Amino acid sequence: MGADVLTRKVVILGTGSTIGTLTRVAFATELGVRGFVRRLTRKMPKWRSEYCHLAHAIDACGFEDLDQIWTHVDYAGKLHRSLSLERSPYHGDTSGQLHRALLVAYSLTDELEKLDLDSSFTLKTALMQLGDGDVLISFNWDTTAERIADKLGKKLLATGPGLSRHSVNLVKPHGSLSWEDGGKPERTIWRHDDGKPLLDPMDVNCVHPCPGKPMQPLVLGAVPMKERLIQETQKGNPKIYEIFADQWAAVVRAITEARALTVIGYRFPSEDGYGRFLLREAARRRDRPLPEIPYYALEQDKAEIELALREIFGGVQCDFKGPVSPASPKP
């Protein structure tokens, strides 16, 4: 192993890293999946008339939680025969409207422009400590971390399992609102040709649901059955499977080789069973135990996260650092 591998630092980000960072410039309770409808309504008050099929699905679901909404639509489509229905009860544009709503709710461009990057905050400190060969694993669809890193002068490389020794490696195993799914391999874009990450979320006006020219952000849906991780279900566009499989391969390699691991705002949710499986496999491949893992989280999530960390990483010691500290707004 090279020196970069022996000293490789890995930082894992969850939605709490974004929510905590933007607390002083946004309605933070709306940025998580549970505040999805409130956030959408604030950013687009007349969304119900423009996204009428999505509104119908949300009303039928009875929840405003994005996980619940997306799972309801997904299950209704896959299990329609068991519901004695000929086809999904939802219009074919429901998925397109949901993806457009994600961009409206979570692009966060206005909020990021309000941040004082000269102030001190948790995410900035973590990003500034990353160097060549280190790995930033972001489970977030939003591009908050990579845009802040870019403004701080960090050299990021959007990468797969062949982790670079000459840049900070950015890995996004759940996809990104900046990645484009055009329905065909040649129209599926997840980074620039030179490997630099796509920093800007897609323009919501560029999202097309029609079969002739489909285009939507390439993200793993907030559903239990994540088909895009299964090769046999991606015959129409095998590149999608390859992208996500390689992102997870990069996660596995990074965890296997890490000599330091920090977790910021990620709960290791039990519904992502595939993720826990892959992380456990990575931990099992290690040649030595991980040192103590510092993690940032809300006090009420402490017990859940420490249980998950010990289950995945085999009794590792945890160091609770408290909640993610926010960036200050610009003066």
C-alpha positions, 0 to 999 in steps of 0.5 A: 500500500502507498502512503496515501492509503496508510493515512487515508481519511474518510468523511461520511455525510448525511442529510444532517450535515446539510441541515445543520450547516444551513440552519441560520439561513433556512427553515432547517426543519423543512430540509429533511425528508419529513419536511418535504411538502412544507419545503416544496410549498414554501419554494413553490406555493402553487405546486399542486396545480402544476404537479397535480399527479404528484399531489394526487399521490401525496393525498392518497398516501396520507403522508408528507414525509418524502420516504413515505410518499416515494415508497407508496408510489413505488409499491403501488406501481410494482404491486398493482396486480396484488391490489387488483389493478391493471396498472399503477394507479398513478399517472406516468408523469408522477415520477417526473413531477416528483423529480422536478419537486426534488429540484425545487425543494433541495437545489438550495442555491439561494441558501448557499449564496447567503453563507459566510464561508469565512465563519467557522462551522463543522462542515467547513472544518471537516472539508479543510482537513481533507487532502490528496487520497482522502475520501468524502462520501456524501449520501446527500442528493444536494450538492452543498458539500461539494459546492462549499469545498469548491469555494474553499479551493479544495480539488475534488474528483468525482470517482469510482472504485479506483480512488485517486491519490492526487485529489480528494475523492468525492463519492455519492452512492445515492446519486445527485441532483446534479447528475443527469439521467437521459434514459440512454447511456450516452445521455447519462452524465454524472461528472465532467469529462476531466473527472471534476464533479457536477456542482450545479443541480439540474435546471428544473425546466430541463426535466422531461418525463416524456418517453421520447426525451426523458431527462431527470436527476439521477438519484436513488429513490427513497424506497426499500426496493432500489432497483438501480443497484440490481443489474438485472433490472437495468437492461434498458440503461446498464450505465445506471447500474454501473454508476451506482455499483461503482459508487458503492464499490468506492465506498467499500474500498474507502472503508476497507482502507480508512485509517480515520473515519468521521461521520457528520449527520448520518444515521445509517438508517435501518431501511437502507439494509443494502448499505449496512450490508456493504459497509459491514462487508467493508469493515470485515475486510479490514486488516485492523480495527478502526480507531475511535470514530468521531460523529456529529449528530443531534442528542436524540439520535445518539443512541441509534447512531452508536448502535449502528456504528458498533453493529457495522464496525464491530464494537468500535469506540465512538466519540460524540461531538454534538450537533453540526454547527451552522455557518453564519449568514453573510453580514 
